Amino acid sequence: MTIPLNAASRLGVEPLGRLLLRFSIPAITGMIVNALYNVVDRIWVGRAVNEIALGGLSLAMPLMTITMAFSMLFGVGAANLISMRLGQNRKEDAENALNHCFFLLVISALVIMTVKLIFLDQILSLMGAEPGSEALDYARRYYRIILLGQVFFMVSFGLSHCTRAQGFPAITMISMLIGAGLNMILDPLFIINFGWGVEGAAWATVISQLAASIWILSFNLGKKAVIHLRLGNFRPSVRILLDIMTFGSSQCLLQFAIASVQFLLNWSMSAYGADILGEGGGDVALSGLNIVMSIVMLFVMPVFGINQGAQPIFGYNYGAKQYNRVRKTFLLAVSAATAVCLTGFTLAMLFPHIIVRLFAPNGSFELLGFAPLAMRVVMFTMPLNGLSIVSINFFVVTGRPKTAIFLSMIRQVIALVPCLVIFGRIWGLWGVIFAMPVADCFTFLVVSIMILRELKKL
């Protein structure tokens, strides 16, 4: 007699190639759609408003990344804890971790929204724009509305990790498709038809995040989930809170580091842009950077999707002490991530001018001269990033959060920040651009050494 397997227990017995595909494809699809929504958002803003408005959106990016950091602290942390508890057959503990995640997301979202709304002008003035610049005004008009949907974004993004950890990657994919798909439909309607400009882009984002949060909540409250969101059964536990924050700390700190780098990049574009691009060059450089980083994220996000697909497989099999399956999953994930990065590298090397003109068909001479070359430089080391990103997640799930935190900081702080500062002072704007591939190479070298040692232990 064959004993039927539930969604979670299949993680320990199904063939790994098929399992990684089944979990990664929905996650990759969702992340690609999510990245496309950001790209399409900026394409409509660049075409319907102007290229400087793109620089305004770039100023808001560090603040949005900080919000994502808290979402990942609680969402990724709870997801890792849920995977391990399900692998240990401790369903009640897994369910309580889900309840903790929900409350942590809502409370932190409300606190962040309140603080940012009160001090919005002061915060935005620190983000790197020239005082009184046109880009700063666009950032203020855009981000004030984005803050109103803070709780919707954090709940949908955070709980999506927990849903995937239960063995339902397709539900998470649908959540992302709902949010990103609706956003892409509303963008042209609000930005062009209604003539709302950057405010239209912000309202489209908020409404889309609301729809995604309703979907993910309805699933976790329903009967199909392996564990359920039962707010009445919530039992506060300092132990669970600490476990969640431990498992999610590396991804959270990585996002904070990314936010710091985004701020430093914005400041550098503003400080050095005028030296090369002339008067108003700071705003032009900000817009060019926004285009380049949008394309970078278009290919990094699928790698995060592969990571998310591998996470429950790592967690369940590590909890069940099936270490051979953990190692094989890692190798499959790295191979897939590297293939995605190679695709991004190839397109950036061959078609940078075409890509830039998608955002700014009537862009200034300065923008069309700066952005394509900057794209080629920044994405030259893209093929190295697959190993680095997957390895950091691997150390988290296998109970090495301190190592994961250290590796997260290598590229974003230890290597990149000094390069940005030193290269910028010596070579100006192009020194800042070249700092990014240099940091990628250093990170790849360190991560390769450490992950090889870890694989030998397994």
C-alpha positions in Angstrom: 0.0 0.0 0.0 1.4 3.4 -1.0 1.2 6.0 1.7 0.2 9.4 0.2 2.7 12.2 0.7 1.7 15.7 1.8 3.1 18.8 0.2 5.9 19.2 2.8 7.1 15.6 3.0 7.6 15.4 -0.8 10.6 17.7 -0.2 12.5 14.8 1.2 11.9 12.1 -1.4 11.1 13.5 -4.8 13.9 13.7 -7.4 15.8 16.9 -6.8 15.9 18.2 -10.4 12.1 17.9 -10.7 11.6 19.3 -7.2 13.8 22.3 -7.8 12.0 23.0 -11.1 8.6 22.7 -9.4 9.5 25.1 -6.7 11.8 27.5 -8.6 9.7 28.0 -11.7 6.8 29.6 -9.9 9.2 31.7 -7.8 11.2 32.7 -10.8 8.0 33.6 -12.7 6.8 35.7 -9.8 10.2 37.4 -9.4 10.5 38.1 -13.1 7.1 39.6 -13.2 7.9 41.6 -10.1 11.1 42.9 -11.8 9.3 43.5 -15.0 6.7 45.6 -13.1 9.6 47.8 -11.9 11.0 48.1 -15.3 7.7 48.8 -16.9 6.9 51.3 -14.2 10.1 53.2 -15.1 9.5 52.9 -18.8 6.1 54.6 -18.5 7.5 57.3 -16.2 10.5 57.9 -18.5 8.3 58.1 -21.6 5.2 59.9 -20.2 6.9 62.3 -17.7 10.6 62.9 -18.5 14.0 61.4 -17.8 14.6 63.4 -14.7 11.5 61.7 -13.1 13.5 58.5 -13.4 16.1 60.1 -11.1 13.3 61.0 -8.6 12.3 57.3 -8.4 16.0 56.4 -7.9 16.1 58.7 -4.8 13.2 56.7 -3.2 14.8 53.3 -3.8 17.0 53.2 -0.6 13.9 53.9 1.5 11.9 51.2 -0.3 14.8 48.8 0.2 14.8 49.4 3.9 11.1 48.4 4.0 12.0 45.2 2.1 14.7 44.6 4.7 12.1 44.3 7.5 9.9 42.2 5.3 12.7 39.7 4.7 13.8 39.8 8.4 10.4 38.4 9.5 9.3 36.7 6.2 12.5 34.8 5.3 13.2 34.2 9.0 9.8 32.6 9.7 9.9 30.7 6.4 13.3 29.1 7.3 11.9 28.2 10.8 8.7 26.8 9.3 10.7 24.6 6.9 12.8 23.2 9.6 9.9 22.6 12.0 7.9 20.8 9.3 11.0 18.6 8.6 11.1 17.8 12.3 7.3 17.1 12.3 6.6 19.9 14.7 3.6 21.3 13.0 2.3 23.3 16.0 5.6 25.2 16.4 5.6 25.9 12.6 2.1 27.3 12.9 3.0 29.6 15.8 6.0 30.9 13.7 3.5 31.9 11.0 1.4 33.8 13.5 4.4 35.6 14.8 5.4 36.5 11.3 2.0 38.2 10.6 2.0 40.3 13.7 5.6 41.3 13.3 5.0 42.4 9.7 1.9 44.5 10.5 3.4 46.2 13.5 6.7 47.1 11.8 4.9 48.3 8.7 2.7 50.7 10.7 5.7 52.0 12.7 7.9 52.5 9.5 5.0 54.3 7.7 4.4 56.7 10.6 8.0 57.6 11.1 8.6 58.2 7.4 5.5 60.2 6.8 6.4 62.5 9.7 9.9 63.1 8.6 9.5 62.6 4.8 11.0 65.9 3.7 14.0 65.6 6.0 14.6 61.9 5.0 14.4 62.6 1.2 16.7 65.6 1.5 19.4 63.1 2.7 19.0 60.7 -0.2 21.6 62.4 -2.5 19.9 64.9 -4.8 21.0 68.4 -5.4 19.1 70.8 -3.0 16.0 72.1 -4.7 16.4 69.8 -7.7 13.6 68.6 -9.9 14.4 65.0 -9.1 13.8 65.6 -5.4 10.3 67.0 -6.0 9.4 63.9 -8.1 10.7 61.7 -5.3 8.6 63.5 -2.7 5.4 63.2 -4.8 6.0 59.5 -5.5 7.1 58.2 -2.2 4.4 59.9 0.0 1.8 57.8 -1.8 3.9 54.6 -1.6 4.0 54.9 2.1 0.2 54.5 2.3 0.5 51.0 1.0 3.4 50.0 3.3 1.5 47.4 5.3 0.0 45.8 2.1 3.5 45.3 0.7 5.1 43.9 3.8 2.3 41.4 4.5 2.1 40.1 0.9 5.9 39.9 0.5 6.6 38.5 4.0 3.9 35.9 4.1 4.7 34.7 0.5 7.9 33.2 1.9 6.0 31.3 4.6 3.5 30.0 2.0 6.4 28.7 -0.2 7.9 27.0 2.9 4.8 25.0 3.3 5.2 23.5 -0.1 2.9 25.8 -2.2 5.2 27.8 -4.5 2.4 28.3 -7.0 0.3 30.2 -4.5 3.2 32.6 -4.0 3.7 32.9 -7.7 0.0 33.8 -8.2 0.4 36.5 -5.5 3.2 38.1 -7.3 1.4 37.8 -10.7 -1.6 39.5 -9.2 0.4 42.4 -7.8 2.7 42.9 -10.8 0.1 42.2 -13.4 -2.4 44.6 -12.0 0.4 47.2 -11.6 1.3 46.9 -15.3 -2.3 47.4 -16.3 -2.9 50.4 -14.0 0.4 52.1 -14.8 -0.5 53.4 -18.3 -4.1 54.1 -17.2 -3.0 56.3 -14.2 0.2 57.8 -15.7 -1.0 58.6 -19.2 -4.8 58.4 -19.4 -5.5 60.1 -16.1 -2.4 62.3 -16.5 -1.2 61.6 -12.9 2.5 61.3 -13.7 4.7 59.9 -10.9 1.7 60.0 -8.5 -0.1 57.6 -10.9 2.8 55.2 -10.8 2.6 55.3 -7.0 -1.1 54.7 -6.8 -0.9 51.8 -9.2 1.7 50.2 -6.9 -0.3 50.7 -3.8 -3.5 49.2 -5.3 -1.6 46.2 -6.7 0.0 45.5 -3.3 -3.4 45.6 -1.6 -4.7 43.0 -4.1 -1.6 40.7 -3.6 -2.0 40.9 0.2 -5.6 39.9 0.1 -4.8 36.8 -2.0 -1.9 35.6 0.2 -3.9 36.2 3.4 -6.9 34.3 2.1 -4.8 31.3 1.4 -3.1 31.3 4.8 -6.5 31.6 6.5 -8.0 28.9 4.4 -8.2 25.1 4.6 -5.7 24.2 1.9 -2.6 25.4 3.8 -0.5 22.9 5.7 -0.4 25.3 8.6 -2.8 28.1 9.2 -2.8 31.7 10.3 -4.9 31.4 13.5 -4.7 34.8 15.2 -6.8 33.6 18.1 -4.2 30.8 18.9 -1.2 33.3 18.8 1.1 32.6 21.8 3.9 35.2 22.0 7.3 33.6 22.4 10.6 35.3 22.8 12.3 32.1 21.7 10.4 32.0 18.4 11.0 35.8 17.9 14.7 35.3 18.3 14.7 32.3 16.0 12.9 34.2 13.3 15.2 37.2 13.6 18.3 34.9 13.6 17.2 33.1 10.4 16.2 36.3 8.7 19.0 38.5 9.9 21.4 37.9 7.0 18.8 38.8 4.3 17.7 41.8 6.4 21.3 43.1 6.8 21.9 42.5 3.1 18.9 44.7 2.3 20.1 47.4 4.7 23.6 47.2 3.1 22.0 47.5 -0.4 20.0 50.5 0.8 23.3 52.1 2.1 24.9 51.5 -1.2 22.0 52.9 -3.1 22.2 56.0 -1.0 26.0 56.3 -1.6 25.4 55.7 -5.3 22.8 58.4 -5.5 25.1 60.8 -3.6 28.0 60.0 -5.9 25.8 60.5 -9.1 24.8 63.9 -7.8 28.3 64.9 -6.7 30.3 63.7 -9.7 27.6 63.9 -12.5 28.0 67.6 -13.2 31.8 67.1 -13.7 31.3 65.0 -16.8 27.7 65.6 -17.9 27.5 69.3 -17.4 24.9 71.5 -15.6 22.1 69.3 -14.2 24.4 66.3 -14.7 23.6 65.0 -11.3 20.0 64.5 -12.2 20.9 62.9 -15.5 23.4 60.6 -13.8 20.7 59.5 -11.3 18.3 58.7 -14.2 21.0 56.7 -16.0 21.8 54.8 -12.9 18.1 54.0 -12.4 17.9 52.5 -15.9 21.0 50.4 -15.3 20.0 49.1 -11.9 16.5 48.3 -13.2 18.1 46.0 -15.8 20.4 44.5 -13.2 17.5 43.7 -11.0 15.6 42.2 -14.0 18.2 39.4 -14.0 19.1 39.3 -10.3 15.4 38.8 -9.3 15.2 35.4 -11.1 18.3 34.3 -9.2 16.4 35.2 -6.0 13.6 33.1 -7.3 15.9 30.1 -7.7 17.0 30.8 -4.2 13.5 30.9 -2.9 12.7 27.7 -4.7 15.7 26.0 -3.2 15.1 27.3 0.3 12.4 24.9 1.4 14.3 22.0 -0.1 17.4 23.0 1.8 15.5 23.6 5.0 13.5 20.4 5.0 16.3 18.0 4.0 18.8 19.7 6.4 16.2 19.3 9.2 15.7 15.7 8.2 19.6 15.2 8.1 19.5 14.2 4.4 22.8 16.1 3.7 23.5 14.5 0.3 20.2 16.0 -1.0 21.2 19.4 0.4 24.5 19.4 -1.5 23.0 18.3 -4.8 20.3 20.9 -4.5 23.0 23.5 -4.0 24.8 22.5 -7.2 21.6 22.5 -9.2 20.6 25.9 -7.9 24.1 27.4 -8.7 24.0 26.1 -12.2 20.5 27.5 -12.9 21.4 30.9 -11.3 24.6 31.2 -13.4 22.7 30.5 -16.6 20.3 33.4 -15.8 23.2 35.7 -15.1 25.0 34.8 -18.3 21.8 35.7 -20.2 21.8 39.2 -18.6 25.5 39.7 -19.4 25.0 38.8 -23.0 22.1 41.2 -23.6 23.9 44.0 -21.8 27.0 43.6 -23.9 25.2 43.4 -27.2 22.2 45.7 -27.0 22.7 48.5 -24.3 21.6 51.4 -26.5 18.4 49.6 -27.5 17.6 48.9 -23.8 18.3 52.5 -22.7 16.0 53.9 -25.5 13.1 51.7 -24.1 13.2 54.0 -21.1 14.1 57.3 -22.7 13.3 57.3 -26.5 13.9 61.1 -26.5 16.6 61.1 -23.9 19.2 63.8 -23.8 22.6 63.4 -25.5 24.2 63.1 -22.1 21.9 60.3 -20.9 22.2 58.3 -24.1 26.0 58.6 -23.9 26.3 57.7 -20.2 23.8 54.9 -19.5 24.7 52.3 -22.2 28.4 52.3 -21.3 27.6 52.3 -17.6 25.4 49.2 -18.2 28.2 47.3 -19.9 30.6 48.1 -17.1 28.2 47.2 -14.3 27.0 44.0 -15.8 30.4 42.7 -17.0 30.8 40.6 -13.9 27.2 39.5 -13.7 28.0 35.8 -14.4 29.8 35.6 -11.1 26.8 36.6 -9.0 24.8 33.3 -9.3 27.3 31.4 -7.0 27.5 34.3 -4.5 23.7 34.8 -4.1 22.9 31.1 -3.7 25.8 30.5 -1.3 24.6 33.1 1.1 21.2 31.5 1.2 22.8 28.1 1.7 24.6 29.2 4.8 21.4 30.6 6.3 19.4 27.4 5.9 22.1 25.1 7.1 22.3 27.0 10.4 25.3 29.3 9.7 23.7 32.7 10.0 26.9 34.5 11.1 28.7 33.2 8.0 25.8 34.3 5.8 25.8 37.8 7.4 29.5 38.1 6.8 29.2 37.0 3.1 26.2 39.4 2.7 28.4 42.2 3.9 31.4 41.4 1.7 30.0 42.8 -1.6 27.8 45.5 -0.2 30.0 46.9 2.5 33.4 45.4 3.0 34.4 45.6 -0.7 31.9 47.9 -2.5 31.7 50.9 -0.1 35.5 51.5 0.1 35.8 51.1 -3.7 32.9 53.6 -4.3 34.6 56.2 -2.0 38.2 55.7 -3.2 37.5 55.2 -6.9 35.0 58.1 -6.9 37.6 60.5 -5.4 40.3 59.4 -7.9 38.3 59.0 -11.1 35.0 60.7 -10.4 31.7 59.4 -11.9 33.4 56.5 -13.9 35.3 55.5 -10.8 32.0 54.9 -9.0 30.7 52.8 -11.9 33.8 50.6 -12.1 33.7 50.0 -8.4 30.8 47.7 -8.8 32.4 45.0 -11.0 35.6 45.2 -8.9 33.5 44.4 -5.7 31.8 41.5 -7.6 35.1 39.9 -8.4 36.3 40.1 -4.8 33.1 38.7 -3.4 33.2 35.8 -5.8 36.7 34.9 -4.7 35.8 34.9 -1.0 32.5 33.1 -1.4 34.1 30.4 -3.6 36.7 29.5 -0.9 34.1 29.4 1.9 31.4 27.4 0.1 33.9 24.8 -1.1 34.9 24.1 2.5 31.3 23.9 3.6 30.4 21.4 0.8 33.3 19.2 1.8 31.9 19.1 5.4 28.5 17.9 4.1 
